[in-house]
Amino acid sequence: MSRPSHAPQATDAMPPVDAEAIKHAAVQAFAEWTRRLPVPPANPTDFIRSVEPLARRACRLYSTITERQVVWKEGATQGSPRVTGLRRQADSVDPWAETHASLRESSLSILECTPCGGRGTVSCSNCGGREHVQCSHCKGSRKAYGYASNGSHRLMNCRSCGARGMVPCPSCRSGQVTCSTCQGRGRQQRWLEFIESVRFDFLVMLEDEELRRLLWTKGDMEKDAKLLGEISANSVLTREKVAPHLPEDWLQEHWGKTQVRLKPHERVTRQSFQVFETPAARVTYTIANAPPTTVEFEGQRMLAPPTSEDHQFAARARKVRAARMMLIALSVGIPLLYLLRGAYFWNASWVGLSAFLGSSAILAERFVRDGTLGQKKKARSWGVGAAVSALLAGVMALSAEPRLGDARRHIQEGRLDTARTELLALGGPEARALQKEWTDLHLAHALQQRQVDEVVKDALLLKPGTSARSKVDQHLLALTRQQVLAALERDEVGSASTLLASARPVLELGFSKDLGELTARIHDAEHAACTTAPCRWKALSAAHRAEPTPNRENQLGRVRATLVAHLTPAPRPKVATLEWVQHLHKTAALARELGTPSADAQLGEHVRQAEVWAREEQERIPLIGAERAVAISLLQLTAGSTPDLLSKTTGSVSLSCVLKNGRCVGAYLVGAEKEGRVLNHSKRAEATKELLSRVLGHPVELPSAPSSRSGRAPTQSTWKDGGVTLLARWNGTYLVELRVGEVKP
């Protein structure tokens, strides 16, 4: 039996020596044990009713047990003695009746060597007794690479084995080697020996069976018990040897338990029997009017029982914990609820409420703790303090509540932010009972503001048609007019537009004429800043729509006539191609800038016709033969990596223009993406056709795949368009490249 270890907590460094010392140690142990209980009292010894000292007896038995096993040993002989055969059998030997020397002498036997059968030699493991092994140079093939007499390196007869493939075994002679077991003597000797193993048995015997539940009785007994006597023997202890130290009736009942169970070939070689006296104490306590409870402390250190044996303090702890949780919930939950109600309650009243609630919770918890211990006088004083704190917390709670009268006073005195906070705490803008106060607040706030955005926010919160809304609208109109005109004087047209856009949702219902006037002024300022005819047309059109006047109508007619003159198609004059292309670009840019005027259908038709005419005129100018500047202007091509190459990519199709002496003499088209090289694919066919048409200066269609010749599809086809040669490269029916004009393959 192994010896368990346990380190109990000591409550007194000095072991008790008499009844009074035991009582004193038990009282200290009770106080220490009680402090480990939940919610312990401050003075636990006040609840002790009695202490009963005790003394118990315990015994401990150590046993050393030895086991002997008989085993065979073997080894080589000296010389070649006569074979004797086995002289003894292992199962017939009593190991406890023999010594090591006598057992070896009586069992020593001479036998023939088993591995070699008494011959002294065995077959070689390297060659298996065949005397030859495979040649390591040619691997048994009889041929190996080497250098001939003429210096050439070639396959030739193996020189290591003489072209036989086998060589003599280097590990043996005639296929035999000396037997390693008998060293070549053909004999081996065997004899019997016994080996010993020791184990220990540990047994604790107790006078009182209740002591078995304490861990200290199974180890370190000297710390908690007084040694009365010890008896040792180099064999099994007999009852007669221990009888003087123990009562006869105890021996009669317990001595049979000391018998050690032995395995075969085991004997007890030593035993030690110790007798201890163990002090103990029973402590009886009670709290309030509960029935008494008794706990027992054991050993010289007065080791305490588990805390689970207590019932009175555990029941009290449950009551105190329940009260504590409820008080914590109240002291934390009520202030938290006030905080969740809004920022209005984040003030000094909330701080006072929290402080008094916390103080009330602490005092109430003290009241419960002392009340459950039966200390009525102390509990009464704690209860009075808790009641006073709770009353003050109620006063703070009442002072923290918002009041409608305070909100009205704040509005009248101009403290609008404070009034807003008060009203939000009372119920917010959606509360029916507070509509008048919220209206007064929005009105007062709007009339104070000098920012258009802020006045608009207040106006939108007021019901249209009410006197308050009318006052705010009038204030907003005056403020908007003032700030818009000031911005226009500073030439800040954007700021003026932003201000008017902010006020428009409020003013457009009742002040549309004023809005039109201000809008027209803003567009007049935009017209004055314009530098192009389209810009002037758009600004004058917007100003005339906002506020029509004869002057604006006359100005609009003059600008319109200018635009129509620029947009009307005209025959190409005798000018250079580059100058004509630039004129077409300007006409197209003018049309794009004007867009489609919705208010003037006739001007819109001029714009549409100008766009079509400019595009068609550009498409009639071929890229082939064009000067470098004309080519760049036609398709907005960018210069390539060399001065002799221009390139552009449209719709996943890449167009490259080859220049010679400053003119485009050839062009080629390929797919711009590595994964999409097929030009006649549905995704790239239109872009390819458009680019090819621009190169030639007139609409063309993509070529069809050439027919197969002699079962093979041609890889290219050529044709002419006017005087320009075109070459198409094919991969089956896929068009992979187009070359136009003078382009080298």
Buried (B, 14 or more C-beta within 10 A) or exposed (E): BEEEEEEBEBBBEEBBEEBEBBBBBBBBBBBBBBEEBEBBBEEBEEBBEEBBBBEBBBBBBBBBBBBBEBEEEEEBBEEBEEEEEEBBEBEEBEBEEBEEEEBBEEBBBBBBBEEBEBBBBBBBEBBEBEBBBBBEBBEBBBEBEBEEEEEEEEEBEBEEBEBBBBBEBEEBEEBBBBBEBBBBBBBBBBBBBBEEEEEEBBBBBBBBEEBEEBBBBBBBBEBBBBEBEEBEBEEBBEEEBBEEBBEEEEBEEBBEEBEBEBEEBBBBBBBBBBBBBBBBBBBBBBBBEBEEBEBBBBBBBBBBBEBEEBEBBBBBBEBBEEBBEBBEEBBBEBBEEBEEBBEBBEBEBBEBBBBBBBBBBBBBBBBBBBBBBEBEEBBEEBBEBBBBBBEBBBEBBEEBEBEBEBBBBBBEEEBBEBBBBBBBBBBEBEEEEBEEBBBBBBBBBBBEBEEBEBBBBBBEBBEEEEEBBEBBBEBBBEBBBEBBEEBBEEEBBEBBBBBBEBBBEBBEEBBEEBBBBBBBBBBBBBBEEBEEBBBBBBBBBBBBBBBEEEEBEEBBEEBBEEBBEBBEEEEEEEEEBBEBBBBBBEBBEBBEBBEEBEEBEEBBEBBEBBBEBBEEBBBEBBBBBBBBBBBBBBBEBEEBEEEBEBBBBBEBBBBBBBBEEEBBBBBBBBBBEEEEBBBBBEEBBEBBBBBBBBBBBEEBEBBEBBEEEEEEEEEEBEEEBEEBBBBBBBEEEEBBBBBBBBBEE
